Structures are given as C-alpha cells and as structure tokens.
Amino acid sequence: MTDPRDDAMAEVLAGFAPYPAEFAARYRAAGHWRGETFGSMLRERAAAHPDRIAIVDPAGGAGDDPTRRWTYAELDRRADRMAAGLRARGIGRGDRVVVQLPNVAEFFEVVFGLFRIGALPVFALPAHRYTEISYFCAFTGAVGYVIPAVEGGFDHRELASRVRAETPTLRHVLVVGGDAGEHTPLADVPLDPSGAAPSGSRVPEPQPGDVAFLQLSGGSTGVPKLIPRTHDDYIYSLRGSVELCGQDARSVHLVVLPAAHNFPLSSPGSLGTLYAGGRVVLCPQPSPETAFPLIEREGVTVTGLVPPLALLWLEAAERRRSAGEDLGLETLEVLLVGGAKFSEEAARRVRPVLGCTLQQVFGMAEGLVNYTRLDDPEEVIVTTQGRPISPDDEVRVVDDEDRDLPDGTTGHLLTRGPYTIRGYWNAPEHNVNSFTPDGFYRTGDLVRRTATGHLVVEGRAKDQINRGGEKVAAEEIENHLLAHPAVHDAAVVSMPDPYLGERTCAYVVLREEHRARPPKPVELKRFVRGRGLADFKVPDRVEFVDAFPATGIGKVSKKDLRAAIAASLSSSVTSSVTSSLSSS
Ligand code: OOB
C-alpha cells in the first residue's frame, strides 16, 4: 500500500537536483556519506549517553532558575513525542514546515521531530516578516508554520493569521510560549508515540539520501532561493566541522547567532555539537552583557560570531579589562568568526584580548565551508578565510570565461563536492546561471588561493550586499523601491561601513513629475519597511540622482555607484574630521 503522504515527497524530489550516481558512489566509498540520518544520530547519542546534557536554554523554565536543561534522553523522547503528534495532525514525509523560532530549546524539539517523520523544516530567520514568510509558505507549499507568540516586540501570531488566510496549503500554525491566540500551542502537539500511529499504517523511515530540510540562500535575485540539503551530505559537513574545530563530548557550544542559520547550525554549530555528544547552550541575545555571564556560568568552550559581533565583544572585553574587571572567559577555547570578511586588524586582537584561538570560517548555506585550522600559524589564521573541510571539495578559481587561474590570482570561486548542492530547489531557471554544466556551484565570491591552499576572500561578483553577515539581494530591494509611485528606477549598492563592513545605499531616479518635490529619503525607507520585510533589508541610505552611470554596453554601472558613495562618505568623514580639528 502506498502512503498518500508520499505525494509530498514526490513534490520534494521533483524540485531536487540529486548528486549524480558516480559522485554519490564515490562519496560513500570515501566514507564521507555513512548512511546516517538526523533521527538515527540523535537516537544513537541518546542510547550511548542518555544522562548527558544536550540543550541548555537559560529561559523558559519555571521557578527561581528558569534555565532548562534537557539530557540527550529527554531530547530524544521529546523528538519522538513531537514526531508522533505531528503525524497525528496529518504532517508526514516530504511535507514542508516553515520554522521561525528564536534561540529556544523548542527549536530542537521541533526540528528533530520533523526530521524523524521525514518532514522538511524550512529555516526562516527571526527577522523575516510578511514578504519573506508568505513567499516561503507559498513557494514551498508549506503545511505548517512554527512561531514564537511575540518576539522582539513583534506579534508573529498576526503575521501567521494573514499568511494562513492567503496560503491554501498552510493548515497548522504552531506557537511556542505565550498565548497562541487562534493558533495551536506547540505544547498541545506532543503525543505518546505508542498511541499515535494508526495501526497498520506504514511509517517510512527517512533515508540518508533524502532531502532533510530547506535552507535559505543569502540570495542575489529578486526572491530568495531554497537550498535542499540531505541527511548524508549535511551530516558529513558536521563530522568534518567537528573534527576541524576540535569538538568532542566536553565541548560546550554557545549559540549566539540565530539558530536556524547555517553557520550556528552546522559550522560546527548546534548540530555539530550534538553529533559530537557535547552540550549546546542557547544565548537569547548576542550582546556581551548576556553572553559573557553565560560563558562563565556554563563553562562555554566554543562559539561562533559574525564580524560586527566579534568587534563588539572585543571592545567590551578591552573596556572591562582596563576597568580591572574579571572577564570570566577562561573556558573559551575557540572563537569562530565568519559570514562576512573579518578584518586582519580585528583578527589579530582575538587571541590577546579574548584569550582564545580564532578560527575563521568562510562558508555558505549551499555547501562548501572553509576553516582555518586550529594549528595553522597565527599569520595564516589572521590573514586567510581557511581551506575546505573535505579532501573531496573541488575548488576552482577562474576568470570571467571560466578558465582556471594560478594560485595568488583573484578570480571567481567555483566549487563542487560531497556537501555542496547541485541545484536550488525548484529553480531550473536560476540553476542554469548558478551552476556550471558539470555541476560546480558559482559562489559569486572573488577569492585568491594561497600556496598553502587557503582562500582569501577579496570581494564579490554577485549582486548582494553583505551587511555584517546578513545578506541583502540588491534586486529584491530594488523591486520594492520600484513599487513606490515616485520611483522611476532604483539601484542598490554597498557602501563601506567601519562596523558592519558594508551597508546598503539605494540610488533612486525619480519620475519626472516628482522631481520638483522629491520624497524624503526617510519616506522611501518607511515605504520599504511598510511592505513587510526583514529590517536589515531596509536601505541604510537613499541618494537621488538624475540618471545612473552606464557601463560600456549600457547597463547600470554599480561599480561607479559604489565608488561614488564611497568617495562621498570618505570626503564627508574627512571634512567632519577637518572641521572638528579646526573647531578644537
Ligand atoms: C554563511 O552562509 P550564507 O549562505 O549566509 O552566506 C554565504 C556567503 C558567501 O558566499 C560569502 O559571500 C559570504 O557569505 N561569507 C564570507 C565569509 N563567510 C561567508 N565572506 C567573507 N569572509 C567570510 N569568512 O555566511 C556561512 C555559512 C556557514 C558558515 C559560515 C558562514
């Protein structure tokens, strides 16, 4: 008898570009893909060390100390009960469920519950709003959406009601904590597994080659693309990361960045820590005020940060040290920094100021992750973004015509390997541009390879702004600006920023009839925000121009726009420095 829910898996597979058979065979023979699934991984860890703590959530519990501590056995039991409850509600293999949770213990209960039944989490970020969420739900045909009630002052229940009314597939909105309103409290879902499955029904176990979840691409196109990752490929990246980062059962990993992002999830992140049998501590806020005491109290050994947060932590540590305070960071052994380029100058401060080893990470949700090694010379650690996890990661640095370049020359990074996707989910028209015919992913990053095989990120060819690790696709924001009645044309580019590395600048050409009385920049920002999208995508600056500079073949020259805003910023810095000098 076929399970009707197999239809959902058929939909997933229809949009999935599998690894060619000869590559899959090679990755298996090399021992990279070992036939593990997330469900079996947790089951095995819980059997091996049931009483070890898996998850520490400093909030959400009852009593004087709200900290929740779940052992491996408890996480495993909760995943089973969640899986049974989700199945009883009709969610099954291949179904997509958008998960948008802050760093709370329930994130793991839900995600492992979904893994166990072969349903696919779609990993949204807490900052996403109506535009992104409605798109994820519609595009993936999601049957479920998991949210907090209110987070950071934002009522996710209202957003969920609106999306639910508009998305015919969306049957379940599950709410963690607080009043669920018209939706279902997540706490009502778990069921005793023995009573859940109707007798005689087939419950197909997820297979290692199945798509386990959909991750989001940073994006450079009008709408975000979805990244299908399999159990086999992702677990291999976890195992590799765990080894390179020296993680083991003693590791205590602080999850500071949003848990669903690929970096804190897998590099080596929370899932890598669970793979290694270590302890995951959830940090509700990334500030040093919250994180430092948690590091001290929980004996945190490793954490990962984006460059702006690393800078913030360095400054806080220096300030406290010069005030004679004890930092309490003695247990911290490794600080991973990635998501955006970490300046050499800041990288040099990590060891002396925080007393731990810096590990640079240059990764991407599509796959390839590079790390500096813990025993690399300090010069390599501070001046490069690392080298690939796997001996089977194929890395090419090429010119504009896809011709290989020698080491030391900057070019486009192409990659193929045992944990890099062969295509975005359901996006044949993008896949033609994003992958070479022989399956290399075009990362859009400009890199240089050193003689030691380490990569140095030199820039980007994709039309994206990297705002301190948060990715903004220029085209997506341009489309929002074009919806404004006064806007004739828009071009969004990066501008340098000492803290975030880059911020967004929107160049706008107004329609004739609006030029005499142009809208204020703040009105355009408000308009974009009002369309309901993540706050980090709202342009930081709006500049009005009569026309855009053009390239030789008549396209908008973003290079010239970037140069113009950079020059104008540096001259305004110079003039403000000059005026402050002359007034002092
Ligand atoms: C990580 O993943 P995504 O998918 O949000 O973004 C990937 C892109 C890369 O293609 C590159 O443009 C940029 O982010 N990036 C870096 C970088 N790490 C990522 N650029 C310069 N230096 C770095 N160290 O951001 C991500 C995924 C897994 C681990 C770490 C980061």
Boltz pocket constraint, residues with backbone or C-beta under 6 A from the ligand:
constraints:
  - pocket:
      binder: B
      contacts: [[A, 216], [A, 217], [A, 218], [A, 262], [A, 263], [A, 267], [A, 337], [A, 338], [A, 339], [A, 340], [A, 341], [A, 342], [A, 360], [A, 361], [A, 362], [A, 363], [A, 364], [A, 365], [A, 366], [A, 368], [A, 369], [A, 385], [A, 443], [A, 445], [A, 457], [A, 460], [A, 466], [A, 469], [A, 471]]
      max_distance: 6.0
